[in-house]
Amino acid sequence: MAEHTEPVELGPLDRRSFHQMTPEQMMVVVANATTTVFTRLRRDGHPVSAVVGSEVMDGEIYTCSNVFRIAYRNVVRDPRCCVAFDIPYVASVSVIGRAEIIDDLAMVRRFFDAHAPKAPLVVNDGLNVEDYIAVSFTPNRRLFRIIPETMFGSDMRTLLRDASRTVGG
């Protein structure tokens, strides 16, 4: 096992703050994320994550679940969560907060109408939007409105720009 030593700063990017994005820039990443990871707490407090669909509607962040999923029961019991949004090689945002369950089926349908055109089953596997919605939107679906308490992000493009200034730039 490696011996633990005090960290040594090896370059100017070692101490670069990840808080390099404005709230507006972070919401653009959230709205355009290709991957969303929702983390909730089990009864024993252990965090569990899953890749989910997400949408920004009216400036608010939503993910979806099903009333039969353990994640749904976990959020009913304890709404604390963390959601990571990623655009590979571009930027990522983490939101720490709470999930509020939305039972309004009109909102759930609105979520799926917005999400369907960019859903991986539609984009990658050739399922058409109508069939995706027919399979995905059921009376058992619920939304989690994510209420942020803290948000932080990292824009990889600025990291590359910062790196070029320090390495021969």
N, C-alpha and C positions, 0 to 999 in steps of 0.2 A: 504494500500500500504506500502511495506517495506521501511524503512528509509535507505537512501544511506549513507554508511560510507566508510572510506578509507579501501582499501583491506589489509588484514592481511596475511602474509606468514605463512602457516601452516606446510609446509614441504619442503624438498629440490627440489621436483619435481614441485612445484608451479612456480618457475622461470625458469624451463627448456625451453631452446630455441627449437622451432620447426624446426629451420634451422640445423638439425642434419644430413642431407644427402648431398652427393656430387652431382653435376650435372649428373654424370654417373648413380649413384644409382637412382636418380629421374627419369631419362629416362627409366630405367628398370621397375619402377612402372608404368609409363605412358604406356609403351608397353604392360604390362600384366594386366592392370586394368580390373576389371570385371564390374565396373560402371564408366561411364563418364557423368559429368553434365556440360552442356554448358550454360553459362550465358551471355546474351546480353542486350542491353539497348533499352527500348521502346522510342518512340518519346519524351515522357515527362521526360525521364531520369531514369525512374524506372527500376531496374534490373528484368529480367525474366529468369528463368532457365528451362531446359529440359534435360532429360536423353537422350543421343545420342550414336551412335556407334563411335568408334575412332580406329585409327591405327597409328603406327609409320612406315613411309616408307622413306628410305634413310636418316634416322636421323631426319626427320621432322614430326611434329604432325598434323594429319588431323582428322576432323569430317565431317559429311555429312549433307546435307539439301536438300530441294526441292524448286524449284523456286516459288512454290505456297504458301510456308509457310511464316508466318509473320516474323519468325526469319531471313529468307533470306533477306526480305526487310529491316529489322532492321540493318543487317550487311552492306547492300548496303549503307544505310544512315550514319551509325556510326559503324566502324569496331572494336571499343573497346569491349573487352570481358574478361571473366575469365572462365577457364575450370578446374574442379576438377576431379581428377582421384583417384579411390579407389580400393584397394584390401582389403576386409573386414578383420579386426583384424590383418593385417600385416603392411600396410603402405598406406599413401595417399600423393598426390601432388596437389598443386594448381598452375596454370599458369595464370598470368595476362599479357595480351598483346593485340594483334590485330588479327582479322580474315581476311585473304586474300581469296577472292573467286577464285576458280579454275574451269574454264569452260571446260577444256580438258577432253572429255569423255573417252579417253584412260586411263587417271589417275583415273577417277571415277570408271571405270571397274576394274582397278588394286586394288583400295581400296576395292571394294566388293569381289573380288577374295581372298584378304587377310583376310577380315573380316568374310566372310560367315562361315568358319569352326567353329568359336567360337561365332557366333551370337546366342542369347538366343533361337530364334525360331528353330534353328538347334540343339543346344545342349539339350535344355529342352523339346521341343515340337515335335521333330522327323521329322521336315521338312528337306528334303535332300538339299545339297548344291546347286545343279543345280536349284531346284525349288525356293530356297531362292533368288538366283541371278536373276532368271526370274522375280520375284515379285519386288525385291528391285532396281535393276539397270534399270533405264529408262532414256530417253533423258532429263528429267526434273531434274535429280539429279545434284547437284553441291557439290564440296568439299570446306571446309573452312580449309586452311592451317593456323595453329595457329603460330603466330610469337611471341615468348615469350619476354616480357620485364623484368619480375620478375618471379622466380619460388621458391617455398618453399615447404618443405615436412616434414612429420613426420613418422618415422619408429617406429611402435608400439613395435617391438621386442627389440629395444634399450630402450624404455620406461620401458618395463618389466624388462630388465636387470638392468637399473638404479634403479628401485624401489626395486629390490631384494637386492641391495647393501645398501639401506637405511632402509629396514625393516628386521632386523635380518639376513641380508645376509653377 
